[in-house]
């Protein structure tokens, strides 16, 4: 049971997430084989205030994105 975990900033639509799951599943099966039905994709939406990079919160580093 492979699991692909995606953590990203909030703001994507359900259609964007649907497409992401489809693309990740197809890519995994193409590269690694296996049954697409056994692959799980878990998406975690994260607030920019809860994510830091380069010593800064992303809400400060990328205020307009």
Buried (B, 14 or more C-beta within 10 A) or exposed (E): EEEBEBEBBEEBEEEEBEEBBEEBBEEBBEEEEEEEEEBEBEBEEEEBEEBEEEEEBBBEBEEEE
